Each structure stands twice: as structure tokens, then as C-alpha cells.
Amino acid sequence: MTDSELHPYVELIAREAKRPVVSDPAARARIMAAVRAEPIPQIRPTWQRFLEPRPIRLSPLAATLLAASLVGIGVFGGTVVHNRDAHLPSGGSMTSVATTQLPVSDTVVRFVFIAPRASKVSIVGDFNQWDSTKTPMVRVANGDEWAVTLPLSEGRHLYSFVVDGREWTADPSAPLAPDDGFGHTSSVKLVRRGSAL
């Protein structure tokens, strides 16, 4: 035997562990009565247990992989259907699918800005990633107005005019947008489906 086995606390613990457990017979009767009062669980057929909804927990990585695989299946299925329908004669299902799809830009909007002394004006906004080189405006015949017509999707768009490549100006004929935090003033254009402005 080791020294720790001869220690009085070890002997006391060993004696307590070997002592038989005595329970109160009344407490035991109450517990058994409570157990008997519980309803007997019903065993359902296997097909009902199979159809019962269950929560599924996925790690972020597993959820991402599942989402990516579902997108891949959708793209693959769409490609297969498109390739199948592309060979149909006119009047097939490809024609009916094409006529029900909405265009990417469902509205054409004309922007006009008055700047008689400007040598160039462009429009920037959330529709062209605020790039001043993407959408130059054209000087109208009288020389004071600059204009451009753009296809825009339905919704709220923020925009500004850039005069001579450096001066950002809000549209005086449109509501102002909240401060963007970059020191530039912007305007708001609300586009409704099918409205030509």
C-alpha cells in the first residue's frame, strides 16, 4: 500500500463508499406512484417518425457548401433546360419563357443639368459605381443644358453631376440625399416601373 491509501481521509471516504444506501420507503413509494401516473409513450409507425420535422444544425462551412451546391444545381439545371429549349422550333417553350422575363432596366430616365460655362459634365451614381468617366453628358443645342438618357431599374437611386471633372454638384431639381460622409452632395431619383421620365 502507498502512503495515500493509509491516510485517514482516504479510509473515511472508502468506508462511506462501501456503506449501503438506505432510502425512505415513503419517498420510494411517492416516486414509483409518480412514474406510474405518467402516460405510456405511444410508439408511432416508422413512416410517421420519418416525416416528422427535425431541426438541422450546420456549421457555417457546411451551410456555405450546401448553398453553393444548390446554386450549382440550379445553374446546371437552367443550362440544360436552356440548351434543350434552344433547339425547339419557334412557338416552343423558349419563346414563352423569353416573353415573361422582365428586362434588367425597365425604365428610361432623362437627366438634364444647366451649366453654361462647363466644358464637360458627367453623371455619377449608384447605377455606374460613382465613376465620372462612365456616363458623360451631351451639350444640348442651346448650349446651357447638358443631358443624358439612362436605363434605370425600379427603385431609389442616388446621383450627382460632375462638372469639368472636379466639381460635384447635386441636382437642383431633385430632393437631396442624406450626407454620404465623403463631403459630396447627392440627389435622389425614385424610379417606378414603366414610368418614362
C-alpha positions as CSV (number, residue, x, y, z in Angstrom):
1,M,0.0,0.0,0.0
2,T,1.0,3.5,-0.7
3,D,1.1,6.4,1.8
4,S,-2.0,7.9,0.3
5,E,-4.0,4.7,0.9
6,L,-3.2,4.8,4.6
7,H,-4.3,8.4,5.0
8,P,-7.3,8.7,7.4
9,Y,-9.3,10.7,4.9
10,V,-8.9,8.1,2.2
11,E,-10.1,5.4,4.7
12,L,-13.1,7.5,5.7
13,I,-14.1,8.1,2.0
14,A,-13.7,4.3,1.3
15,R,-15.9,3.4,4.3
16,E,-18.6,5.8,3.2
17,A,-18.5,4.5,-0.3
18,K,-18.9,0.9,0.9
19,R,-21.8,1.7,3.2
20,P,-25.2,0.5,1.8
21,V,-27.6,3.3,0.7
22,V,-30.8,3.4,2.8
23,S,-33.8,5.2,1.3
24,D,-37.0,6.2,3.0
25,P,-39.8,3.7,2.0
26,A,-42.4,6.6,1.8
27,A,-40.2,8.6,-0.6
28,R,-39.7,5.5,-2.7
29,A,-43.5,4.9,-2.8
30,R,-44.1,8.5,-3.9
31,I,-41.5,8.3,-6.7
32,M,-43.0,5.0,-8.0
33,A,-46.5,6.4,-7.9
34,A,-45.4,9.4,-10.0
35,V,-43.7,7.1,-12.5
36,R,-46.8,5.0,-12.8
37,A,-49.0,8.1,-13.3
38,E,-47.1,9.2,-16.4
39,P,-48.8,8.2,-19.6
40,I,-47.2,5.3,-21.6
41,P,-45.5,6.7,-24.7
42,Q,-47.2,5.7,-27.9
43,I,-45.0,4.1,-30.5
44,R,-45.7,5.6,-33.8
45,P,-45.2,3.8,-37.1
46,T,-41.8,4.3,-38.7
47,W,-43.2,6.3,-41.7
48,Q,-44.7,9.0,-39.2
49,R,-41.4,9.4,-37.5
50,F,-39.7,9.7,-40.9
51,L,-42.0,12.6,-41.9
52,E,-41.7,14.5,-38.6
53,P,-39.8,17.8,-39.0
54,R,-36.5,17.9,-37.2
55,P,-34.1,20.8,-36.7
56,I,-30.8,20.5,-38.5
57,R,-27.7,22.3,-37.3
58,L,-24.9,23.0,-39.7
59,S,-21.6,24.7,-39.2
60,P,-21.0,27.9,-41.3
61,L,-18.7,26.0,-43.6
62,A,-21.2,23.2,-44.2
63,A,-24.0,25.7,-44.8
64,T,-21.9,27.6,-47.3
65,L,-21.0,24.3,-49.1
66,L,-24.7,23.3,-49.2
67,A,-25.7,26.7,-50.5
68,A,-23.0,26.6,-53.2
69,S,-24.0,23.1,-54.3
70,L,-27.7,24.2,-54.6
71,V,-26.7,27.2,-56.7
72,G,-24.6,24.9,-58.8
73,I,-27.5,22.5,-59.3
74,G,-29.8,25.5,-60.3
75,V,-27.3,26.8,-62.8
76,F,-26.6,23.4,-64.3
77,G,-30.4,22.7,-64.5
78,G,-31.0,26.1,-66.1
79,T,-28.3,25.5,-68.6
80,V,-29.7,22.1,-69.5
81,V,-33.2,23.5,-69.9
82,H,-32.0,26.4,-71.9
83,N,-29.9,24.2,-74.3
84,R,-32.9,21.8,-74.7
85,D,-35.3,24.7,-75.4
86,A,-32.9,26.5,-77.8
87,H,-33.4,23.7,-80.3
88,L,-37.2,23.9,-80.3
89,P,-39.0,25.3,-83.3
90,S,-40.5,28.8,-83.0
91,G,-43.6,28.7,-80.7
92,G,-41.9,26.3,-78.3
93,S,-41.4,26.9,-74.6
94,M,-38.3,29.0,-75.1
95,T,-40.4,31.7,-76.8
96,S,-42.9,31.8,-73.9
97,V,-40.1,32.0,-71.3
98,A,-38.4,34.9,-73.1
99,T,-41.6,36.9,-73.2
100,T,-42.4,36.6,-69.5
101,Q,-39.0,37.8,-68.2
102,L,-38.6,41.4,-67.2
103,P,-35.7,43.4,-68.7
104,V,-32.9,44.3,-66.4
105,S,-33.7,48.0,-66.8
106,D,-37.4,48.6,-67.0
107,T,-37.4,52.4,-67.2
108,V,-35.6,55.1,-69.2
109,V,-34.8,58.3,-67.4
110,R,-33.6,61.6,-68.8
111,F,-31.3,63.7,-66.7
112,V,-30.8,67.4,-67.5
113,F,-28.3,69.8,-65.9
114,I,-27.8,73.5,-66.6
115,A,-24.1,74.5,-66.7
116,P,-23.5,77.2,-69.4
117,R,-19.7,77.7,-68.6
118,A,-18.8,74.0,-68.3
119,S,-16.6,72.3,-70.8
120,K,-17.7,68.8,-69.8
121,V,-20.4,67.3,-67.5
122,S,-20.9,63.7,-66.4
123,I,-23.4,62.0,-64.1
124,V,-22.3,59.7,-61.4
125,G,-24.4,57.5,-59.1
126,D,-25.1,54.1,-57.7
127,F,-26.0,52.9,-61.2
128,N,-22.4,53.4,-62.5
129,Q,-20.4,52.9,-59.4
130,W,-19.8,56.6,-59.0
131,D,-17.4,56.6,-61.8
132,S,-17.2,60.1,-63.6
133,T,-15.8,58.6,-66.8
134,K,-18.6,56.1,-67.4
135,T,-21.6,58.4,-68.2
136,P,-20.6,61.7,-69.9
137,M,-23.5,64.1,-70.7
138,V,-24.1,65.8,-74.0
139,R,-24.5,69.5,-74.5
140,V,-27.9,70.3,-75.8
141,A,-28.3,72.7,-78.9
142,N,-28.9,75.9,-76.9
143,G,-25.5,75.4,-75.1
144,D,-26.7,75.9,-71.5
145,E,-28.1,72.4,-70.9
146,W,-26.4,69.1,-70.6
147,A,-28.4,65.9,-70.9
148,V,-28.2,62.1,-70.9
149,T,-30.8,59.4,-71.0
150,L,-30.2,56.2,-69.0
151,P,-32.0,52.9,-68.5
152,L,-32.6,52.5,-64.7
153,S,-34.1,49.8,-62.7
154,E,-37.1,50.4,-60.4
155,G,-36.2,51.8,-57.0
156,R,-34.3,54.6,-55.3
157,H,-31.1,55.9,-57.0
158,L,-28.5,58.4,-55.7
159,Y,-26.6,60.5,-58.1
160,S,-24.6,63.8,-58.6
161,F,-23.3,65.8,-61.6
162,V,-19.5,66.2,-62.0
163,V,-18.6,69.5,-63.7
164,D,-15.3,69.7,-65.5
165,G,-14.1,66.5,-63.8
166,R,-13.7,68.0,-60.3
167,E,-16.8,69.8,-59.0
168,W,-19.6,67.5,-57.6
169,T,-23.0,69.2,-57.7
170,A,-26.4,67.9,-56.6
171,D,-29.4,68.2,-59.0
172,P,-31.2,71.4,-58.1
173,S,-34.5,70.0,-59.4
174,A,-34.4,66.8,-57.2
175,P,-34.5,66.1,-53.5
176,L,-31.2,66.0,-51.7
177,A,-29.9,62.7,-50.3
178,P,-28.5,62.4,-46.8
179,D,-24.8,63.3,-46.4
180,D,-22.7,60.4,-47.8
181,G,-19.8,61.1,-45.4
182,F,-17.4,61.9,-48.3
183,G,-18.3,65.6,-48.5
184,H,-20.3,65.3,-51.7
185,T,-23.9,66.3,-52.1
186,S,-26.1,63.9,-53.9
187,S,-29.7,63.8,-55.2
188,V,-32.3,61.1,-55.1
189,K,-34.3,59.8,-58.0
190,L,-37.2,57.5,-57.4
191,V,-38.0,55.3,-60.4
192,R,-41.3,53.5,-60.8
193,R,-41.8,50.6,-63.1
194,G,-42.7,51.6,-66.7
195,S,-42.5,55.4,-66.0
196,A,-40.5,57.3,-68.5
197,L,-39.1,60.5,-67.1
